[in-house]
Amino acid sequence: MLTWQCLSFAQLTPHQLYDALKLRSDIFVVEQTCVYPDLDDNDREDDVYHLLGYQDGKLIAYLRLLRPGLTYDNVSIGRVVTAQEARGNGIGHELIKQGLANAARLWPNATIEIGAQEHLIHFYRQHGFEQTSEMYLEDGIPHVDMILTQGQPR
């Protein structure tokens, strides 16, 4: 069973922050062999929230919710990650559902914009996102921009 917490930077305990940064590093830097500036100062901005999914005391799913105007004109979801050992059983879909529910609570009816890795277009389409850009390289990885208008049928 997963337990979810959606917290601001100030609400994170040192252990929660460490868990989140370690999971992001393990996947984005080590697994995807991508050297990039993960610590971009957005983590501690006002109106940025960290969604943490724990199973048996271990962080296995994470994303961050960013206020409009920080990375996109709209609300944004980023740093979406599931632990390697937790993949293949729907946790990624549950993570996005939880992220969208928290975004709707924090910013009702806001449009959500993401920069998705190109190979995940179908995954995000299942949650109502539509592609809005051509492929571009971000840190050497193919990405596309996608958008979701909350309140639209999925």
N, C-alpha and C positions, 0 to 999 in steps of 0.2 A: 504494500500500500504506500502510495506517495503522499507526502505532506507538503503543502505549498505555503510559502511566505512571500509577500510582496513588500519590500522595505526600501526606504530611502537610504542613502549612503550613511547618514548619521545614525540610523537605526541598526545598521549591520554591526554584529559583534566582530571582533578581530578574527575569530575562527571562521565566521561566515564569509568575510571578505577574503581571507586566505583560500578557503575552499573554492570560491568563485574564480579568483584569479588563477589558481592552480588548474582548475578544469579548463578554463579558457586557454591557458598556456599549453596544457597537455594536448588539446585538440587542434587549436588554430596554429600554434607554432611548431609543435613536435610532430603530431600526426600528419598535418597538411604541409609540413616543411616550408612554412611561410614566415619569414622574418618581417615583422611589421610592428608598429608602435601600438600595442594593445592598450597601454595606459595613456589614453588620449585626453585626460582631464574631464571627460564627460561623465564618468562614473560618479563624481562628487558634485555635479551641478544640481541646482535647485530643480525640483520637479523631474528628476530622473529616478526611476525605481528599478530595483533588482528583484526578479522573480526567481526564487530558489525552490527546486524540487528535490526533497530528500526521501530516500528509501533506506530503511534500516540504519539511519544515522549518517548516511553517506550522500553527499550532493551528487546527483546523477543528471540533473537537468537545470538549465539556467538560461535566462535572457534578460535583457534590460529594455526598459520602456523610457523613451526620451520625449520630452515636451516638444511642442511645435517650435520651429525656428532654430533648433540646436543642430541637427544634422540635415534635416529637410524642412520645408515650409510647414509640413504636417507633422502630426505625431509619428514617431518611428519606433520600430522594434528592431533591436540589433543584438549582436553577440549571442545568437541562438545556438545552443550547444547541448548535446546529450553525451554522456560518458559512453565510450566505446562498448563497454560490457552491457550497457542498457539498451542498445539499439535492436530494432527488429521486433519489438513487442508493443508498438504504438505510443511509446512515451514521448516521442517527438511531436506527434499529433496532439497529445494531451498538453504538452508544453505550450503549443501555439494556442490551443483553446483557452488555457489559463491566461496566457498573455493577452489575448483579445478580450477576455472577460475583465481583466484588470484595467486594460486601456479604456474600455467602455465605462468602467466605474470612475476612473480618474478624469477622463475627457469624453463625456457623453457625446455620441454622434460625430466624433472627430474622424476625419479621413486619416488612414494609416499608410505610411509609405515605407518601403524597405528596399535595401540593396541585397538581392538574393544571389547566391551562387547559382550560376546558370543551370547546373545539373539538378537543382531543386525547384525549378519552375513548376513542375507538375504537383509536387508536394504542397507548395503555397497556393496553387490554383484550387486545390481541394478545400482550402479555407476561405475562398472567395477573392483572393488577390488576382489582379490582372496585370500583365506585363505592360510597361509604359515606355520602355527604352530598348534600343538595340544593345547587344552585348558590348561590354567594355571590360577592360582589365583593371582590377583593383588588387594591388599587391601581387600581381602576376597570376591571379585567379579570375576566370571569366565570371562576370556578374551581369545582372540586369536589374533595372528598377521595376518595382511592382507597387500597386496601390490597391487599397481596400476602403470602400466607403461603408462605415458602420451603419447598420440599419437596413442595408440592402439584402435581399434574399440570397442565401448561399446554396 
